Amino acid sequence: MTVVILTGASSGIGEATALRLGRPGMTLVLAARRVPELTAVRARIEANGGAAVVVPTDVGDPEAVTALVEQARAVTGRIDALVNNAGVGTNASVLAEDHSVDRAIGINLRAPIRLMRAVVPIMEEQRSGTIVNIGSVAGEVGIGGVYSATKFGLRGMTDSVRRELAGTGVTVTLIEPGYIATPGNAHRSGLPGPEIVAAAVESALRRPRRRIIVPFKYRGAVVAAHLFPAIADRIYAGKASRRR
């Protein structure tokens, strides 16, 4: 039985990932704050023959994170995978209020670090384990204020942890979605659904890689932004000022 912790599992990318992974032989430990939504996701998983455990969790609370990991380990004595998916958006301007800045840093960056810190010793003891962090293309191209800053930070932390754990049997993958059809992007049309990210998570669990960018079209934009930053400045400057 494979045990996977999935944060932010109540909706959007987390829900799609839970439903894709929820199959016989897999026990998903579903973490989020909204219990009714988590319970509904668990029911759908169980209807498809999978198994799930609901653990109401605010990943911004250190004690809640500790309790989540303890309950996950209690299932079989192992934690085979961690998917750090929980995240929040912010005002794209540097003028965002302190409470918004603090929450974004706490959920998008500090919580994944805290969760990795909790599961890595367990995985090292097992000599196996997979960590998948959900970043963003905004962590490659600075266009989202503090949100981008947290995703840049998560990218750096992911690279660091992967190198730190080389040779231990523990793998670390970063998945960076572009714009995806989630509640936070309801004002945009024609976007791919969260299932494309769920498929990337499943792929990373089966065959870990350094980084996965979805949809494919964003890979060119990321490369171009790194190679030609002055051009990226001109392209995105107007968009940033309008958001402000």
N, C-alpha and C positions, 0 to 999 in steps of 0.2 A: 504494500500500500504506500503510495507516494503522497506525502503531505506537503501542501503548498499554502503559504500565507499570502493572501491577496488583500492589499489595502485599497480603500476607495472603491469597494466592491458593490456599492448599492446602486450605481447608475453609470451611464456613459461607457467609457472604455473599460472600467472595472467590471461592470455588469456583463458586457460583451465577452470579456476575457473569462469570467467565471463560467458563463454558459458554454464557451468553447472548450474549456479545460475540464468541465464537470462530466466525467465519464467513469465507467467502472475501473477500479484500480487506483483512482485518484481521490483523495480527500482534500477538499478546499476549506481553508480556514478563512471565512469571510469577515473582513474588518471594515467598519465604517461607523458613523454616528447614528444613522437612521435605521432603527431596528425593523420597522414594518417592511421597508424596501429590501433589507438583507434577508428577512424571512421569506419574502416572495421569491428572491433569487434562489435561495436554498430549495424551495419547493419545486422550482423548475428544474434544478439540477437533479433532485431526487426522482422526479418524474421521468428523467432520461436515463436512470439507472446509476447515477453518480452519487457521491456522498459529500456533505458539506456540514460545517460547524459554524454557527453564527456567534461572533464575539464582538459585541458593541464596543467600539474603540474610537477615542479621539486621539489621533496619532500625535497631536501636539502635547499630550499629557504623558510624561515619562512613566508614571505608575501604570497607566493604561497600556503602554507599549510592553512593559515588563509582563503584565498579566496576559497580554495577547500571545507573547512568545511562550510563556509557561503553558497556556492552554493548548497551543499548537503542538508542543513537544509531548504533552500528555496523551495525544492520540495514539502514537505508536512508539514514542521514545525518540523519534527522529524529526528533523525538519529538513526536507529535501530541497525546498525552493522557497524563495522570498521574492514577491513581485511588489516593488514599491511604486504604487500607482497613484495614491492619494495626492491631490494637489489643488491649489486655489489660484485664481487670477487676481490681478490688482489693476489699479489705475495705471495707465502706461506712462504717466508723467513723473518726473522727479519730484513733483509737488505733492505726491501721494501722502496722505496722513500717516503718522507714526503707527497707529494701530493696524493699518492695512499693510504697511511695510513689515511690521513685526510678525503678523500672522502669515504672510507669504514666506518669509524666511523660516518661520517655525514649522510650517507644513511641508513646503516644497524642498527644503534643504536639511534643516535640523532633524526632522522626523526620519527621513531615509537614513541619515547617518546613525541615528539612535537605534533604528531597527537593524541595520547592518552590524552595529556594535554588539547587539544582543544575540544575533544568530551566528555570527562568524565563529565564536568559540565552539559552538555546537557542531557546526559543519566541519571545522578543522578536526575535531575529535572523531567525527564519522569518516573523515578523509574524503568527503564528497558533499556537494551541494551546489546549487545554482542561485545566483542573485540577478534579478532583472530590474533595472531602474528605468522608469518612464520619464524621459527628459522632454525635450522639445527642440524643434528647429530654431526656436527663439533662444536656445542655448548655444547656437552657432552664429546667429546673426542678431545683433543687439537692436531689437525693435519693440520691446515690451517693458521698459522701465525695470522695476524691481523684479517682475516676473522673469524677465530675461536674465537678470543678475542671479536669481536663484537657480535657474536652469544651467547657466554657465558654471556656477559653483558645483551643481550636481554632476556635470560632465567631468570637471576636474577631479571631484571626489571619486567618481566611478573609475576613471583611469588610474588613480592612485591606489585604490583598493584592489583592482585587478592585478596590478604589478606587485603589490604587497603580498597577495595570496598565490602568486605563481608557484606551481609545484605542490600545492597543498591538496589539490583535488577539488577546490572551490573555484567556480567560474563566475565572472561578472560581465554582464552585457548591458549596454545602454541602448534603449530604443527612443528615437527622436521623431515623433509625429509632426507633420505640418498641420494645417487647418483640417480639423475633423468635425463631422456633424455630431456635435454634442450640445447639451443645453446652453453652454457658454457661447456657442457660435450660432445660435438660432437665427441671428440677423443675416447670416451668410447662406447663400444657396449653392447647390451643385457640389457640395463637399462629399467626400467618401465617408462611409459610416465607420463607427468605432470597431467594427469587425475586422478592418484591415490592420488595426493595431493588435487586436486579440490574436490574429493569425501570426503576427510577428512575435508575440510573446510565446506562443506555442512553439514556433520555430526555434526561438532562442533556448527554450527548455530542452528541446531535442538535440540541437546542435549549437552550443554557445558560440557567439562571435563577439568581437569587440564592440561593434556599433551597427545598428540597423536604422535607416532613415526611411520613413513611409509618409505619403506615397513616394514612389520612385522619383517623380519629377522634381522633388525638392533637393535631391542630391546635387544636381547641377548648380542650383542656386547657392547651396552651402559652399561648394568648391569655388564658385565665382566670388562670393563674398570674402573668402579668405585670400584669394589671389589678387583681387582688385578691390580693396576696401574703399578707395576713394569713389569708385563707381557706385558701390553699395550705399555710401553716404548720400550721394545725389539721388539715388532711386528712392530711398526710404525717408529722406528728410521731410518731404512734403506730407507723407502719411503720418509721421510722428507728430508734426506740428498740428495737423488737423485733429488727431486724437486728443491732444492737449487742449 
